[in-house]
């Protein structure tokens, strides 16, 4: 039985999942020990810009992994 995805598809898929996980890790933090004190670190570049762009890149990578098909020559050589 032939699988729809090749090994390369799964590798790209895992890379996309890693990018999404990295994006969520970048969003962590910035809280304050005392809830009455405002901490402006929640609005820094890493949490507002970098982390969402990293997550978006991960989702695009996963979409690419799903849509990518190997060339005919690659399939015959395996």
mmCIF file of the N, C-alpha and C atoms, coordinates in Angstrom:
data_MODEL
# 
_entry.id   MODEL 
# 
loop_
_atom_site.group_PDB 
_atom_site.id 
_atom_site.type_symbol 
_atom_site.label_atom_id 
_atom_site.label_alt_id 
_atom_site.label_comp_id 
_atom_site.label_asym_id 
_atom_site.label_entity_id 
_atom_site.label_seq_id 
_atom_site.pdbx_PDB_ins_code 
_atom_site.Cartn_x 
_atom_site.Cartn_y 
_atom_site.Cartn_z 
_atom_site.occupancy 
_atom_site.B_iso_or_equiv 
_atom_site.pdbx_formal_charge 
_atom_site.auth_seq_id 
_atom_site.auth_comp_id 
_atom_site.auth_asym_id 
_atom_site.auth_atom_id 
_atom_site.pdbx_PDB_model_num 
ATOM 1   N N  . UNK A 1 1  ? 0.836  -1.183 0.000   1.00 0.00 ? 1  UNK A N  1 
ATOM 2   C CA . UNK A 1 1  ? 0.000  0.000  0.000   1.00 0.00 ? 1  UNK A CA 1 
ATOM 3   C C  . UNK A 1 1  ? 0.881  1.247  0.000   1.00 0.00 ? 1  UNK A C  1 
ATOM 4   N N  . UNK A 1 2  ? 0.595  2.142  -0.914  1.00 0.00 ? 2  UNK A N  1 
ATOM 5   C CA . UNK A 1 2  ? 1.400  3.347  -1.051  1.00 0.00 ? 2  UNK A CA 1 
ATOM 6   C C  . UNK A 1 2  ? 0.831  4.462  -0.188  1.00 0.00 ? 2  UNK A C  1 
ATOM 7   N N  . UNK A 1 3  ? 1.706  5.137  0.545   1.00 0.00 ? 3  UNK A N  1 
ATOM 8   C CA . UNK A 1 3  ? 1.302  6.246  1.401   1.00 0.00 ? 3  UNK A CA 1 
ATOM 9   C C  . UNK A 1 3  ? 1.170  7.523  0.579   1.00 0.00 ? 3  UNK A C  1 
ATOM 10  N N  . UNK A 1 4  ? 0.276  8.373  1.004   1.00 0.00 ? 4  UNK A N  1 
ATOM 11  C CA . UNK A 1 4  ? 0.078  9.649  0.317   1.00 0.00 ? 4  UNK A CA 1 
ATOM 12  C C  . UNK A 1 4  ? 1.272  10.570 0.522   1.00 0.00 ? 4  UNK A C  1 
ATOM 13  N N  . UNK A 1 5  ? 1.829  10.546 1.723   1.00 0.00 ? 5  UNK A N  1 
ATOM 14  C CA . UNK A 1 5  ? 2.971  11.393 2.050   1.00 0.00 ? 5  UNK A CA 1 
ATOM 15  C C  . UNK A 1 5  ? 4.261  10.604 1.960   1.00 0.00 ? 5  UNK A C  1 
ATOM 16  N N  . UNK A 1 6  ? 5.307  11.278 1.531   1.00 0.00 ? 6  UNK A N  1 
ATOM 17  C CA . UNK A 1 6  ? 6.628  10.670 1.519   1.00 0.00 ? 6  UNK A CA 1 
ATOM 18  C C  . UNK A 1 6  ? 7.360  11.058 2.802   1.00 0.00 ? 6  UNK A C  1 
ATOM 19  N N  . UNK A 1 7  ? 8.561  10.549 2.935   1.00 0.00 ? 7  UNK A N  1 
ATOM 20  C CA . UNK A 1 7  ? 9.369  10.869 4.115   1.00 0.00 ? 7  UNK A CA 1 
ATOM 21  C C  . UNK A 1 7  ? 9.675  12.364 4.162   1.00 0.00 ? 7  UNK A C  1 
ATOM 22  N N  . UNK A 1 8  ? 9.886  12.959 2.990   1.00 0.00 ? 8  UNK A N  1 
ATOM 23  C CA . UNK A 1 8  ? 10.183 14.388 2.927   1.00 0.00 ? 8  UNK A CA 1 
ATOM 24  C C  . UNK A 1 8  ? 8.979  15.215 3.388   1.00 0.00 ? 8  UNK A C  1 
ATOM 25  N N  . UNK A 1 9  ? 7.749  14.782 3.053   1.00 0.00 ? 9  UNK A N  1 
ATOM 26  C CA . UNK A 1 9  ? 6.556  15.478 3.518   1.00 0.00 ? 9  UNK A CA 1 
ATOM 27  C C  . UNK A 1 9  ? 6.494  15.483 5.045   1.00 0.00 ? 9  UNK A C  1 
ATOM 28  N N  . UNK A 1 10 ? 6.776  14.340 5.642   1.00 0.00 ? 10 UNK A N  1 
ATOM 29  C CA . UNK A 1 10 ? 6.736  14.250 7.105   1.00 0.00 ? 10 UNK A CA 1 
ATOM 30  C C  . UNK A 1 10 ? 7.830  15.103 7.748   1.00 0.00 ? 10 UNK A C  1 
ATOM 31  N N  . UNK A 1 11 ? 8.979  15.171 7.117   1.00 0.00 ? 11 UNK A N  1 
ATOM 32  C CA . UNK A 1 11 ? 10.062 15.999 7.638   1.00 0.00 ? 11 UNK A CA 1 
ATOM 33  C C  . UNK A 1 11 ? 9.677  17.477 7.613   1.00 0.00 ? 11 UNK A C  1 
ATOM 34  N N  . UNK A 1 12 ? 9.088  17.916 6.511   1.00 0.00 ? 12 UNK A N  1 
ATOM 35  C CA . UNK A 1 12 ? 8.639  19.308 6.398   1.00 0.00 ? 12 UNK A CA 1 
ATOM 36  C C  . UNK A 1 12 ? 7.524  19.575 7.402   1.00 0.00 ? 12 UNK A C  1 
ATOM 37  N N  . UNK A 1 13 ? 6.625  18.616 7.578   1.00 0.00 ? 13 UNK A N  1 
ATOM 38  C CA . UNK A 1 13 ? 5.535  18.752 8.532   1.00 0.00 ? 13 UNK A CA 1 
ATOM 39  C C  . UNK A 1 13 ? 6.065  18.918 9.959   1.00 0.00 ? 13 UNK A C  1 
ATOM 40  N N  . UNK A 1 14 ? 7.041  18.121 10.328  1.00 0.00 ? 14 UNK A N  1 
ATOM 41  C CA . UNK A 1 14 ? 7.636  18.238 11.663  1.00 0.00 ? 14 UNK A CA 1 
ATOM 42  C C  . UNK A 1 14 ? 8.359  19.573 11.845  1.00 0.00 ? 14 UNK A C  1 
ATOM 43  N N  . UNK A 1 15 ? 8.980  20.067 10.796  1.00 0.00 ? 15 UNK A N  1 
ATOM 44  C CA . UNK A 1 15 ? 9.628  21.377 10.872  1.00 0.00 ? 15 UNK A CA 1 
ATOM 45  C C  . UNK A 1 15 ? 8.584  22.469 11.107  1.00 0.00 ? 15 UNK A C  1 
ATOM 46  N N  . UNK A 1 16 ? 7.441  22.365 10.453  1.00 0.00 ? 16 UNK A N  1 
ATOM 47  C CA . UNK A 1 16 ? 6.360  23.321 10.673  1.00 0.00 ? 16 UNK A CA 1 
ATOM 48  C C  . UNK A 1 16 ? 5.824  23.266 12.090  1.00 0.00 ? 16 UNK A C  1 
ATOM 49  N N  . UNK A 1 17 ? 5.659  22.057 12.620  1.00 0.00 ? 17 UNK A N  1 
ATOM 50  C CA . UNK A 1 17 ? 5.214  21.921 14.008  1.00 0.00 ? 17 UNK A CA 1 
ATOM 51  C C  . UNK A 1 17 ? 6.226  22.508 14.981  1.00 0.00 ? 17 UNK A C  1 
ATOM 52  N N  . UNK A 1 18 ? 7.503  22.330 14.682  1.00 0.00 ? 18 UNK A N  1 
ATOM 53  C CA . UNK A 1 18 ? 8.551  22.904 15.537  1.00 0.00 ? 18 UNK A CA 1 
ATOM 54  C C  . UNK A 1 18 ? 8.509  24.436 15.502  1.00 0.00 ? 18 UNK A C  1 
ATOM 55  N N  . UNK A 1 19 ? 8.242  25.003 14.328  1.00 0.00 ? 19 UNK A N  1 
ATOM 56  C CA . UNK A 1 19 ? 8.136  26.467 14.222  1.00 0.00 ? 19 UNK A CA 1 
ATOM 57  C C  . UNK A 1 19 ? 6.945  26.991 15.021  1.00 0.00 ? 19 UNK A C  1 
ATOM 58  N N  . UNK A 1 20 ? 5.830  26.293 14.972  1.00 0.00 ? 20 UNK A N  1 
ATOM 59  C CA . UNK A 1 20 ? 4.657  26.714 15.739  1.00 0.00 ? 20 UNK A CA 1 
ATOM 60  C C  . UNK A 1 20 ? 4.957  26.635 17.232  1.00 0.00 ? 20 UNK A C  1 
ATOM 61  N N  . UNK A 1 21 ? 5.574  25.550 17.666  1.00 0.00 ? 21 UNK A N  1 
ATOM 62  C CA . UNK A 1 21 ? 5.927  25.399 19.082  1.00 0.00 ? 21 UNK A CA 1 
ATOM 63  C C  . UNK A 1 21 ? 6.894  26.504 19.507  1.00 0.00 ? 21 UNK A C  1 
ATOM 64  N N  . UNK A 1 22 ? 7.864  26.813 18.660  1.00 0.00 ? 22 UNK A N  1 
ATOM 65  C CA . UNK A 1 22 ? 8.818  27.887 18.964  1.00 0.00 ? 22 UNK A CA 1 
ATOM 66  C C  . UNK A 1 22 ? 8.099  29.232 19.088  1.00 0.00 ? 22 UNK A C  1 
ATOM 67  N N  . UNK A 1 23 ? 7.127  29.484 18.218  1.00 0.00 ? 23 UNK A N  1 
ATOM 68  C CA . UNK A 1 23 ? 6.360  30.717 18.290  1.00 0.00 ? 23 UNK A CA 1 
ATOM 69  C C  . UNK A 1 23 ? 5.614  30.850 19.605  1.00 0.00 ? 23 UNK A C  1 
ATOM 70  N N  . UNK A 1 24 ? 5.019  29.759 20.058  1.00 0.00 ? 24 UNK A N  1 
ATOM 71  C CA . UNK A 1 24 ? 4.309  29.811 21.339  1.00 0.00 ? 24 UNK A CA 1 
ATOM 72  C C  . UNK A 1 24 ? 5.273  29.972 22.511  1.00 0.00 ? 24 UNK A C  1 
ATOM 73  N N  . UNK A 1 25 ? 6.428  29.367 22.416  1.00 0.00 ? 25 UNK A N  1 
ATOM 74  C CA . UNK A 1 25 ? 7.433  29.535 23.475  1.00 0.00 ? 25 UNK A CA 1 
ATOM 75  C C  . UNK A 1 25 ? 7.904  30.987 23.520  1.00 0.00 ? 25 UNK A C  1 
ATOM 76  N N  . UNK A 1 26 ? 8.034  31.618 22.365  1.00 0.00 ? 26 UNK A N  1 
ATOM 77  C CA . UNK A 1 26 ? 8.444  33.027 22.330  1.00 0.00 ? 26 UNK A CA 1 
ATOM 78  C C  . UNK A 1 26 ? 7.392  33.951 22.955  1.00 0.00 ? 26 UNK A C  1 
ATOM 79  N N  . UNK A 1 27 ? 6.135  33.523 22.973  1.00 0.00 ? 27 UNK A N  1 
ATOM 80  C CA . UNK A 1 27 ? 5.078  34.343 23.565  1.00 0.00 ? 27 UNK A CA 1 
ATOM 81  C C  . UNK A 1 27 ? 5.047  34.265 25.089  1.00 0.00 ? 27 UNK A C  1 
ATOM 82  N N  . UNK A 1 28 ? 5.719  33.289 25.659  1.00 0.00 ? 28 UNK A N  1 
ATOM 83  C CA . UNK A 1 28 ? 5.671  33.072 27.105  1.00 0.00 ? 28 UNK A CA 1 
ATOM 84  C C  . UNK A 1 28 ? 6.361  34.219 27.843  1.00 0.00 ? 28 UNK A C  1 
ATOM 85  N N  . UNK A 1 29 ? 5.830  34.542 29.011  1.00 0.00 ? 29 UNK A N  1 
ATOM 86  C CA . UNK A 1 29 ? 6.490  35.499 29.897  1.00 0.00 ? 29 UNK A CA 1 
ATOM 87  C C  . UNK A 1 29 ? 5.918  36.894 29.826  1.00 0.00 ? 29 UNK A C  1 
ATOM 88  N N  . UNK A 1 30 ? 6.592  37.787 30.502  1.00 0.00 ? 30 UNK A N  1 
ATOM 89  C CA . UNK A 1 30 ? 6.176  39.175 30.511  1.00 0.00 ? 30 UNK A CA 1 
ATOM 90  C C  . UNK A 1 30 ? 5.186  39.511 31.604  1.00 0.00 ? 30 UNK A C  1 
ATOM 91  N N  . UNK A 1 31 ? 4.850  38.512 32.415  1.00 0.00 ? 31 UNK A N  1 
ATOM 92  C CA . UNK A 1 31 ? 3.905  38.756 33.498  1.00 0.00 ? 31 UNK A CA 1 
ATOM 93  C C  . UNK A 1 31 ? 4.578  39.464 34.661  1.00 0.00 ? 31 UNK A C  1 
ATOM 94  N N  . UNK A 1 32 ? 3.777  39.833 35.614  1.00 0.00 ? 32 UNK A N  1 
ATOM 95  C CA . UNK A 1 32 ? 4.279  40.524 36.790  1.00 0.00 ? 32 UNK A CA 1 
ATOM 96  C C  . UNK A 1 32 ? 4.004  39.669 38.023  1.00 0.00 ? 32 UNK A C  1 
ATOM 97  N N  . UNK A 1 33 ? 4.906  39.730 38.986  1.00 0.00 ? 33 UNK A N  1 
ATOM 98  C CA . UNK A 1 33 ? 4.707  38.997 40.242  1.00 0.00 ? 33 UNK A CA 1 
ATOM 99  C C  . UNK A 1 33 ? 3.516  39.570 41.011  1.00 0.00 ? 33 UNK A C  1 
ATOM 100 N N  . UNK A 1 34 ? 3.383  40.875 40.994  1.00 0.00 ? 34 UNK A N  1 
ATOM 101 C CA . UNK A 1 34 ? 2.303  41.562 41.690  1.00 0.00 ? 34 UNK A CA 1 
ATOM 102 C C  . UNK A 1 34 ? 1.248  41.979 40.659  1.00 0.00 ? 34 UNK A C  1 
ATOM 103 N N  . UNK A 1 35 ? 0.000  41.516 40.792  1.00 0.00 ? 35 UNK A N  1 
ATOM 104 C CA . UNK A 1 35 ? -1.022 41.870 39.792  1.00 0.00 ? 35 UNK A CA 1 
ATOM 105 C C  . UNK A 1 35 ? -1.382 43.348 39.771  1.00 0.00 ? 35 UNK A C  1 
ATOM 106 N N  . UNK A 1 36 ? -0.989 44.082 40.772  1.00 0.00 ? 36 UNK A N  1 
ATOM 107 C CA . UNK A 1 36 ? -1.288 45.518 40.827  1.00 0.00 ? 36 UNK A CA 1 
ATOM 108 C C  . UNK A 1 36 ? -0.256 46.358 40.073  1.00 0.00 ? 36 UNK A C  1 
ATOM 109 N N  . UNK A 1 37 ? 0.871  45.736 39.701  1.00 0.00 ? 37 UNK A N  1 
ATOM 110 C CA . UNK A 1 37 ? 1.953  46.460 39.034  1.00 0.00 ? 37 UNK A CA 1 
ATOM 111 C C  . UNK A 1 37 ? 1.957  46.093 37.551  1.00 0.00 ? 37 UNK A C  1 
ATOM 112 N N  . UNK A 1 38 ? 1.959  47.103 36.688  1.00 0.00 ? 38 UNK A N  1 
ATOM 113 C CA . UNK A 1 38 ? 1.983  46.880 35.238  1.00 0.00 ? 38 UNK A CA 1 
ATOM 114 C C  . UNK A 1 38 ? 3.405  46.607 34.771  1.00 0.00 ? 38 UNK A C  1 
ATOM 115 N N  . UNK A 1 39 ? 3.563  45.589 33.966  1.00 0.00 ? 39 UNK A N  1 
ATOM 116 C CA . UNK A 1 39 ? 4.865  45.250 33.409  1.00 0.00 ? 39 UNK A CA 1 
ATOM 117 C C  . UNK A 1 39 ? 4.817  45.490 31.891  1.00 0.00 ? 39 UNK A C  1 
ATOM 118 N N  . UNK A 1 40 ? 5.516  46.491 31.378  1.00 0.00 ? 40 UNK A N  1 
ATOM 119 C CA . UNK A 1 40 ? 5.463  46.777 29.939  1.00 0.00 ? 40 UNK A CA 1 
ATOM 120 C C  . UNK A 1 40 ? 6.175  45.733 29.074  1.00 0.00 ? 40 UNK A C  1 
ATOM 121 N N  . UNK A 1 41 ? 6.802  44.734 29.686  1.00 0.00 ? 41 UNK A N  1 
ATOM 122 C CA . UNK A 1 41 ? 7.505  43.707 28.908  1.00 0.00 ? 41 UNK A CA 1 
ATOM 123 C C  . UNK A 1 41 ? 6.549  42.853 28.081  1.00 0.00 ? 41 UNK A C  1 
ATOM 124 N N  . UNK A 1 42 ? 5.253  42.904 28.370  1.00 0.00 ? 42 UNK A N  1 
ATOM 125 C CA . UNK A 1 42 ? 4.313  42.110 27.569  1.00 0.00 ? 42 UNK A CA 1 
ATOM 126 C C  . UNK A 1 42 ? 4.126  42.684 26.173  1.00 0.00 ? 42 UNK A C  1 
ATOM 127 N N  . UNK A 1 43 ? 4.554  43.919 25.960  1.00 0.00 ? 43 UNK A N  1 
ATOM 128 C CA . UNK A 1 43 ? 4.400  44.564 24.662  1.00 0.00 ? 43 UNK A CA 1 
ATOM 129 C C  . UNK A 1 43 ? 5.721  44.717 23.916  1.00 0.00 ? 43 UNK A C  1 
ATOM 130 N N  . UNK A 1 44 ? 6.690  43.886 24.188  1.00 0.00 ? 44 UNK A N  1 
ATOM 131 C CA . UNK A 1 44 ? 7.961  44.018 23.477  1.00 0.00 ? 44 UNK A CA 1 
ATOM 132 C C  . UNK A 1 44 ? 7.894  43.349 22.102  1.00 0.00 ? 44 UNK A C  1 
ATOM 133 N N  . UNK A 1 45 ? 8.911  43.562 21.308  1.00 0.00 ? 45 UNK A N  1 
ATOM 134 C CA . UNK A 1 45 ? 8.948  43.078 19.920  1.00 0.00 ? 45 UNK A CA 1 
ATOM 135 C C  . UNK A 1 45 ? 8.788  41.561 19.835  1.00 0.00 ? 45 UNK A C  1 
ATOM 136 N N  . UNK A 1 46 ? 9.406  40.835 20.756  1.00 0.00 ? 46 UNK A N  1 
ATOM 137 C CA . UNK A 1 46 ? 9.380  39.374 20.697  1.00 0.00 ? 46 UNK A CA 1 
ATOM 138 C C  . UNK A 1 46 ? 7.959  38.827 20.813  1.00 0.00 ? 46 UNK A C  1 
ATOM 139 N N  . UNK A 1 47 ? 7.170  39.376 21.715  1.00 0.00 ? 47 UNK A N  1 
ATOM 140 C CA . UNK A 1 47 ? 5.826  38.854 21.946  1.00 0.00 ? 47 UNK A CA 1 
ATOM 141 C C  . UNK A 1 47 ? 4.792  39.401 20.962  1.00 0.00 ? 47 UNK A C  1 
ATOM 142 N N  . UNK A 1 48 ? 4.965  40.612 20.508  1.00 0.00 ? 48 UNK A N  1 
ATOM 143 C CA . UNK A 1 48 ? 3.967  41.236 19.635  1.00 0.00 ? 48 UNK A CA 1 
ATOM 144 C C  . UNK A 1 48 ? 4.222  40.950 18.158  1.00 0.00 ? 48 UNK A C  1 
ATOM 145 N N  . UNK A 1 49 ? 5.467  40.852 17.746  1.00 0.00 ? 49 UNK A N  1 
ATOM 146 C CA . UNK A 1 49 ? 5.776  40.703 16.318  1.00 0.00 ? 49 UNK A CA 1 
ATOM 147 C C  . UNK A 1 49 ? 6.437  39.375 15.973  1.00 0.00 ? 49 UNK A C  1 
ATOM 148 N N  . UNK A 1 50 ? 7.510  39.047 16.661  1.00 0.00 ? 50 UNK A N  1 
ATOM 149 C CA . UNK A 1 50 ? 8.308  37.876 16.288  1.00 0.00 ? 50 UNK A CA 1 
ATOM 150 C C  . UNK A 1 50 ? 7.549  36.563 16.491  1.00 0.00 ? 50 UNK A C  1 
ATOM 151 N N  . UNK A 1 51 ? 6.917  36.398 17.630  1.00 0.00 ? 51 UNK A N  1 
ATOM 152 C CA . UNK A 1 51 ? 6.217  35.145 17.929  1.00 0.00 ? 51 UNK A CA 1 
ATOM 153 C C  . UNK A 1 51 ? 5.062  34.870 16.956  1.00 0.00 ? 51 UNK A C  1 
ATOM 154 N N  . UNK A 1 52 ? 4.179  35.841 16.667  1.00 0.00 ? 52 UNK A N  1 
ATOM 155 C CA . UNK A 1 52 ? 3.119  35.556 15.691  1.00 0.00 ? 52 UNK A CA 1 
ATOM 156 C C  . UNK A 1 52 ? 3.651  35.276 14.283  1.00 0.00 ? 52 UNK A C  1 
ATOM 157 N N  . UNK A 1 53 ? 4.724  35.966 13.883  1.00 0.00 ? 53 UNK A N  1 
ATOM 158 C CA . UNK A 1 53 ? 5.303  35.691 12.559  1.00 0.00 ? 53 UNK A CA 1 
ATOM 159 C C  . UNK A 1 53 ? 5.897  34.287 12.505  1.00 0.00 ? 53 UNK A C  1 
ATOM 160 N N  . UNK A 1 54 ? 6.483  33.835 13.611  1.00 0.00 ? 54 UNK A N  1 
ATOM 161 C CA . UNK A 1 54 ? 7.042  32.491 13.665  1.00 0.00 ? 54 UNK A CA 1 
ATOM 162 C C  . UNK A 1 54 ? 5.928  31.446 13.579  1.00 0.00 ? 54 UNK A C  1 
ATOM 163 N N  . UNK A 1 55 ? 4.831  31.670 14.304  1.00 0.00 ? 55 UNK A N  1 
ATOM 164 C CA . UNK A 1 55 ? 3.687  30.750 14.227  1.00 0.00 ? 55 UNK A CA 1 
ATOM 165 C C  . UNK A 1 55 ? 3.106  30.719 12.817  1.00 0.00 ? 55 UNK A C  1 
ATOM 166 N N  . UNK A 1 56 ? 2.969  31.876 12.205  1.00 0.00 ? 56 UNK A N  1 
ATOM 167 C CA . UNK A 1 56 ? 2.436  31.939 10.842  1.00 0.00 ? 56 UNK A CA 1 
ATOM 168 C C  . UNK A 1 56 ? 3.345  31.200 9.864   1.00 0.00 ? 56 UNK A C  1 
ATOM 169 N N  . UNK A 1 57 ? 4.648  31.362 10.028  1.00 0.00 ? 57 UNK A N  1 
ATOM 170 C CA . UNK A 1 57 ? 5.590  30.630 9.175   1.00 0.00 ? 57 UNK A CA 1 
ATOM 171 C C  . UNK A 1 57 ? 5.439  29.130 9.372   1.00 0.00 ? 57 UNK A C  1 
ATOM 172 N N  . UNK A 1 58 ? 5.170  28.699 10.592  1.00 0.00 ? 58 UNK A N  1 
ATOM 173 C CA . UNK A 1 58 ? 4.946  27.282 10.862  1.00 0.00 ? 58 UNK A CA 1 
ATOM 174 C C  . UNK A 1 58 ? 3.696  26.773 10.170  1.00 0.00 ? 58 UNK A C  1 
ATOM 175 N N  . UNK A 1 59 ? 2.606  27.548 10.215  1.00 0.00 ? 59 UNK A N  1 
ATOM 176 C CA . UNK A 1 59 ? 1.373  27.128 9.549   1.00 0.00 ? 59 UNK A CA 1 
ATOM 177 C C  . UNK A 1 59 ? 1.546  27.078 8.032   1.00 0.00 ? 59 UNK A C  1 
ATOM 178 N N  . UNK A 1 60 ? 2.272  28.031 7.475   1.00 0.00 ? 60 UNK A N  1 
ATOM 179 C CA . UNK A 1 60 ? 2.543  28.026 6.031   1.00 0.00 ? 60 UNK A CA 1 
ATOM 180 C C  . UNK A 1 60 ? 3.411  26.819 5.666   1.00 0.00 ? 60 UNK A C  1 
ATOM 181 N N  . UNK A 1 61 ? 4.369  26.489 6.515   1.00 0.00 ? 61 UNK A N  1 
ATOM 182 C CA . UNK A 1 61 ? 5.224  25.329 6.266   1.00 0.00 ? 61 UNK A CA 1 
ATOM 183 C C  . UNK A 1 61 ? 4.410  24.045 6.289   1.00 0.00 ? 61 UNK A C  1 
ATOM 184 N N  . UNK A 1 62 ? 3.475  23.936 7.217   1.00 0.00 ? 62 UNK A N  1 
ATOM 185 C CA . UNK A 1 62 ? 2.618  22.749 7.272   1.00 0.00 ? 62 UNK A CA 1 
ATOM 186 C C  . UNK A 1 62 ? 1.745  22.665 6.024   1.00 0.00 ? 62 UNK A C  1 
ATOM 187 N N  . UNK A 1 63 ? 1.206  23.785 5.586   1.00 0.00 ? 63 UNK A N  1 
ATOM 188 C CA . UNK A 1 63 ? 0.410  23.799 4.357   1.00 0.00 ? 63 UNK A CA 1 
ATOM 189 C C  . UNK A 1 63 ? 1.265  23.357 3.171   1.00 0.00 ? 63 UNK A C  1 
ATOM 190 N N  . UNK A 1 64 ? 2.495  23.840 3.117   1.00 0.00 ? 64 UNK A N  1 
ATOM 191 C CA . UNK A 1 64 ? 3.417  23.420 2.060   1.00 0.00 ? 64 UNK A CA 1 
ATOM 192 C C  . UNK A 1 64 ? 3.689  21.917 2.125   1.00 0.00 ? 64 UNK A C  1 
ATOM 193 N N  . UNK A 1 65 ? 3.856  21.379 3.338   1.00 0.00 ? 65 UNK A N  1 
ATOM 194 C CA . UNK A 1 65 ? 4.130  19.948 3.493   1.00 0.00 ? 65 UNK A CA 1 
ATOM 195 C C  . UNK A 1 65 ? 2.952  19.104 3.020   1.00 0.00 ? 65 UNK A C  1 
ATOM 196 N N  . UNK A 1 66 ? 1.745  19.592 3.240   1.00 0.00 ? 66 UNK A N  1 
ATOM 197 C CA . UNK A 1 66 ? 0.562  18.850 2.809   1.00 0.00 ? 66 UNK A CA 1 
ATOM 198 C C  . UNK A 1 66 ? 0.408  18.906 1.295   1.00 0.00 ? 66 UNK A C  1 
ATOM 199 N N  . UNK A 1 67 ? 0.675  20.056 0.705   1.00 0.00 ? 67 UNK A N  1 
ATOM 200 C CA . UNK A 1 67 ? 0.440  20.235 -0.731  1.00 0.00 ? 67 UNK A CA 1 
ATOM 201 C C  . UNK A 1 67 ? 1.592  19.756 -1.614  1.00 0.00 ? 67 UNK A C  1 
ATOM 202 N N  . UNK A 1 68 ? 2.784  19.587 -1.056  1.00 0.00 ? 68 UNK A N  1 
ATOM 203 C CA . UNK A 1 68 ? 3.958  19.249 -1.855  1.00 0.00 ? 68 UNK A CA 1 
ATOM 204 C C  . UNK A 1 68 ? 3.881  17.815 -2.366  1.00 0.00 ? 68 UNK A C  1 
ATOM 205 N N  . UNK A 1 69 ? 4.175  17.634 -3.636  1.00 0.00 ? 69 UNK A N  1 
ATOM 206 C CA . UNK A 1 69 ? 4.229  16.307 -4.249  1.00 0.00 ? 69 UNK A CA 1 
ATOM 207 C C  . UNK A 1 69 ? 5.594  16.106 -4.865  1.00 0.00 ? 69 UNK A C  1 
ATOM 208 N N  . UNK A 1 70 ? 6.173  14.923 -4.668  1.00 0.00 ? 70 UNK A N  1 
ATOM 209 C CA . UNK A 1 70 ? 7.484  14.684 -5.273  1.00 0.00 ? 70 UNK A CA 1 
ATOM 210 C C  . UNK A 1 70 ? 7.371  14.607 -6.794  1.00 0.00 ? 70 UNK A C  1 
ATOM 211 N N  . UNK A 1 71 ? 8.443  14.898 -7.462  1.00 0.00 ? 71 UNK A N  1 
ATOM 212 C CA . UNK A 1 71 ? 8.480  14.813 -8.919  1.00 0.00 ? 71 UNK A CA 1 
ATOM 213 C C  . UNK A 1 71 ? 8.405  13.343 -9.338  1.00 0.00 ? 71 UNK A C  1 
ATOM 214 N N  . UNK A 1 72 ? 8.068  13.113 -10.571 1.00 0.00 ? 72 UNK A N  1 
ATOM 215 C CA . UNK A 1 72 ? 7.910  11.747 -11.084 1.00 0.00 ? 72 UNK A CA 1 
ATOM 216 C C  . UNK A 1 72 ? 9.240  11.000 -10.990 1.00 0.00 ? 72 UNK A C  1 
ATOM 217 N N  . UNK A 1 73 ? 10.366 11.669 -11.306 1.00 0.00 ? 73 UNK A N  1 
ATOM 218 C CA . UNK A 1 73 ? 11.675 11.023 -11.271 1.00 0.00 ? 73 UNK A CA 1 
ATOM 219 C C  . UNK A 1 73 ? 12.036 10.575 -9.855  1.00 0.00 ? 73 UNK A C  1 
ATOM 220 N N  . UNK A 1 74 ? 11.646 11.360 -8.844  1.00 0.00 ? 74 UNK A N  1 
ATOM 221 C CA . UNK A 1 74 ? 11.932 10.997 -7.450  1.00 0.00 ? 74 UNK A CA 1 
ATOM 222 C C  . UNK A 1 74 ? 11.183 9.750  -7.039  1.00 0.00 ? 74 UNK A C  1 
ATOM 223 N N  . UNK A 1 75 ? 9.917  9.624  -7.496  1.00 0.00 ? 75 UNK A N  1 
ATOM 224 C CA . UNK A 1 75 ? 9.110  8.463  -7.130  1.00 0.00 ? 75 UNK A CA 1 
ATOM 225 C C  . UNK A 1 75 ? 9.672  7.182  -7.759  1.00 0.00 ? 75 UNK A C  1 
ATOM 226 N N  . UNK A 1 76 ? 10.124 7.265  -9.008  1.00 0.00 ? 76 UNK A N  1 
ATOM 227 C CA . UNK A 1 76 ? 10.632 6.074  -9.691  1.00 0.00 ? 76 UNK A CA 1 
ATOM 228 C C  . UNK A 1 76 ? 11.955 5.603  -9.118  1.00 0.00 ? 76 UNK A C  1 
ATOM 229 N N  . UNK A 1 77 ? 12.760 6.519  -8.596  1.00 0.00 ? 77 UNK A N  1 
ATOM 230 C CA . UNK A 1 77 ? 14.078 6.130  -8.084  1.00 0.00 ? 77 UNK A CA 1 
ATOM 231 C C  . UNK A 1 77 ? 13.973 5.412  -6.749  1.00 0.00 ? 77 UNK A C  1 
ATOM 232 N N  . UNK A 1 78 ? 12.839 5.492  -6.070  1.00 0.00 ? 78 UNK A N  1 
ATOM 233 C CA . UNK A 1 78 ? 12.703 4.840  -4.755  1.00 0.00 ? 78 UNK A CA 1 
ATOM 234 C C  . UNK A 1 78 ? 12.055 3.492  -4.854  1.00 0.00 ? 78 UNK A C  1 
# 
